[in-house]
Amino acid sequence: MDANQTMERQRDDHSTGGFGEDLTFHHLPVMCTEVVDVIHMVPAGLIVDATVGGGGHAAAILAARPDLHLLGIDRDEAALNATAAHLAPFGDRVALHRSTFGDFSEALTVVDGLQISGFLFDLGVSSAQLDQVHRGFSYRNAAPLDMRMDQRQQLSAYDVVNDYDEADLAQILWRYADERYARRIARFVVAARPVIDTSALAELVRQAIPAPARRRGGHPAKRTFQAIRIEVNGELDQLAGALDSAIDRLVPGGRCAVLSYHSGEDRIVKNRFDLAATGGCTCPPRLPCGCGAEPLAVLPRRSGWTPSGDETKNNPRAASARLRVVERIERRVGQG
Ligand SMILES: C[S@@+](CC[C@H](N)C(=O)[O-])C[C@H]1O[C@@H](n2cnc3c(N)ncnc32)[C@H](O)[C@@H]1O
């Protein structure tokens, strides 16, 4: 792995200005002990942290296994700046790359030659992104309707809120956040256009949700902001393909671990992992397989892991987390 790559990355980012100059990154890695435990037994080689963020999980993995290298991917420039500083003590064991995880083949050219022993996907948004008020991820402060993880991207929350038609908006709120009042919220938003900032949007959502329902389930705008963020960043579009290709690239004994935070994400993870573990077998349950399906992986624990009570007390962001893991097995002779 190229030692200069990490340092070059730091130098480049420091010269970009804007977010690139902010090296503070406050994010408590979720279920860190469990993540390190499940990655701990993989063969020596490369771990691809596909959502490296501030590098909290990455640092814990590198510290626990001195024979592992790590490629950290993120599409957020500010996150990569912070993680370059945080992971600098691990020197040439670390390389960083700015891209989406939807296509990590380009990122992998940076670390050519190392076998891939593990993948980690810690989905969604980081606390640091929520805390950077001007980025518009949070309903708590007035800010432009932005929510782009990658600032080079065109589509922003402003476009979704002000340009999508009412039916599409309602569909997004329902599909990405199970929002019960999706249609009402969409109607209120469309009637109030232009909606100029995050405070205006949060207030419209509050008005759209009937008073008794507002008292349950946290801030009334939480689900709407989550859904719009997922739409802006196309968060679910790339996930299935990225997981399939991660499992495909692992060495036998290698593991792919995913932390998801809502049912839409977890459904995709469960489906892809089940498919890898059954090989797409269509035989009736409890009968021996006769359809020729070839499993690629096993599931160390079918239902995955959830955080301890202590962790959710100290880090409310962990409350909805689920960790799922799949372990790669040998292909049978004759398979591609
Ligand atoms: C929950 S945070 C990860 C935190 C990290 N595990 C840590 O310990 O600091 C998720 C990160 O993934 C990034 N991200 C989300 N979707 C992505 C995608 N499709 N491709 C690349 N990065 C993505 C976000 O920018 C964010 O920094």
The ligand as an ORCA input file, in Angstrom:
! r2SCAN-3c Opt
* xyz 0 1
  C     -22.454      6.410      9.811
  S     -21.159      7.242      9.014
  C     -19.764      6.178      9.252
  C     -19.039      6.420     10.528
  C     -17.787      5.582     10.694
  N     -18.075      4.166     10.755
  C     -16.991      6.018     11.914
  O     -16.701      5.180     12.767
  O     -16.644      7.198     11.997
  C     -21.524      6.953      7.344
  C     -20.554      7.574      6.374
  O     -20.771      6.953      5.114
  C     -20.719      7.910      4.092
  N     -21.561      7.385      3.022
  C     -22.897      7.179      3.038
  N     -23.300      6.629      1.886
  C     -22.190      6.459      1.124
  C     -21.958      5.930     -0.177
  N     -22.945      5.450     -0.932
  N     -20.697      5.899     -0.626
  C     -19.659      6.371      0.131
  N     -19.829      6.902      1.366
  C     -21.078      6.940      1.853
  C     -21.229      9.191      4.718
  O     -20.695     10.307      4.056
  C     -20.721      9.069      6.162
  O     -19.488      9.713      6.335
*
